[in-house]
Amino acid sequence: MAEGGIRGFKSFEIDIVIKFGGSLTRDLELCQRLISTIALIRNSGRRIIVIPGGGRTNKVVQAIDREQSLAADTTHRAGALAQDQTGLLLADPSFSDSLVACKTLASCRSAVDRGRAAVLLPSRLLFDLDPIEKTLDVTSDAVAAWLAWLVAARRLVVLTDVDGVFAGGKIGSRSHLVRQVPADRLSAMGHTVIDSCAAAFLEARRMDCTILNGNFPDRLMAWAQGGSVVGTIVRGGTGSTSELYDLPRPREARPPAADRSVELSSKRP
């Protein structure tokens, strides 16, 4: 994702953009452990921007919308402000003094320059630049992908409350966990663990993204250190090839055992 410096233009030099799923804020003890992990990653020298989800506040907005059928502009703005509120909580010093809430990209750069992890409160940026449609199809996942592209971040990770993308809707079944999937295939699947607009953006900008279960902070640490972890890699930067798409395929009819020729497995070890 990262691009080289361009004469006359400043570089953010962001190593990691972390989308902190709002569902993870239901457990404050978990939030503490995740934030401590982010601080440790930051202390290892990584330059980090955190994008908060809407969390509990956005659930209230959604509940009112179901009862009242609010205008699209209202839900859009309320959702962005809900992200701000979640971000303020994540950056509260009761969790850690290593994270700082930032309203602008300039303040994000200043924060990471001072050795802090920046938590972007995105409403001002979203209202001023108006980059996304005012529809429920676009969530904070897409905002995180857009922001990672905007600052040319080297890596993007989405923390959610499941292990990744699951084939056939069988969430929680380890045998159905999709380890890698091209962004265009994920977009065609519609809203999964991330929204389809986020997947489409990853495809268009040729960006990769990793989806991890935030209930296991050690996975985030291992991923940041370059280790192999349980999760789903969404491939946008390497092209959408069938070799990367390991969802279960329909089995072809096989001949009787006596008629089979010797077959070579195409599976990698």
C-alpha positions, 0 to 999 in steps of 0.5 A, a space after each residue: 500500500 505504501 508509496 514512495 515520497 513525492 517531491 513537495 508532498 508530505 508523507 504520513 509514513 503510517 505502518 498500520 491502520 487498525 479498524 477497531 470494531 465497535 462490537 469489541 467495546 461490549 467488553 471493557 476488559 477486552 478493550 483494555 487488553 487490545 489497547 495495551 497490545 496496540 500500545 506495545 506494537 506502537 512501542 516497537 516503533 510502528 506508526 499506527 492510526 486506529 479507526 473506531 467503529 460505531 459501537 454501542 452509540 451507533 446501535 442506539 441510532 440504528 434502533 431509533 432508525 428502525 422505529 422512526 425511519 430517519 433521513 439518510 443524512 441523519 443516520 450518516 452523520 449520527 453514525 460518523 459521530 458515533 465513531 467519534 464517541 467510540 474513538 474518544 473512549 478508546 483514547 481515554 487515559 484510563 485505558 492507556 496514555 499511548 493512544 491519543 484522539 485526533 480530529 484531523 490527519 495533521 493531528 494524526 501525523 503529529 501524534 505518531 511523530 510524538 510516539 503515540 498511536 493516533 485514534 482518528 475521530 473521523 466525522 470531520 473528515 467525512 463531513 468535509 470531504 464527503 467521500 462515501 454515499 449516505 447508505 447503510 451499505 457503507 460502514 466503518 470498514 469502508 471508511 477504514 479502507 479509504 483512510 488506509 489508502 488516503 495515508 498510503 498505509 503499509 498494512 490494514 487490519 480489521 478487528 472484529 468479533 469473529 475469526 474472519 470470513 466463513 464459507 456458506 455462512 457457517 460462522 465459527 466452523 474452523 473448517 469453513 474459515 476462508 484463509 484467503 480470498 480475492 477482494 472481488 470475490 468477497 465483494 460479490 458475496 455481499 455484506 459478510 464480516 466486512 461490508 461489500 463496499 469495503 471489499 470493492 474499494 480494496 479491489 479498486 485500489 489493489 489493497 490487501 487487508 487482514 481480518 482478525 478476531 479482536 477477542 484474541 489480542 495475541 493474534 494482533 501482536 503476532 500479525 504485527 510481527 509478521 507471524 501467521 495467525 488465524 484470520 482471513 486475508 483479503 487480497 486486492 493488491 495481488 490480483 484476483 486469482 483462483 489460486 488465492 480463493 480457497 472457499 470450498 468448491 462443489 465437488 465434481 463427480 468422480 469415476 469408480 475407484 477401479 477406473 481412476 487414474 493416479 492424481 496429483 494433489 494441487 494443495 500446498 503443504 
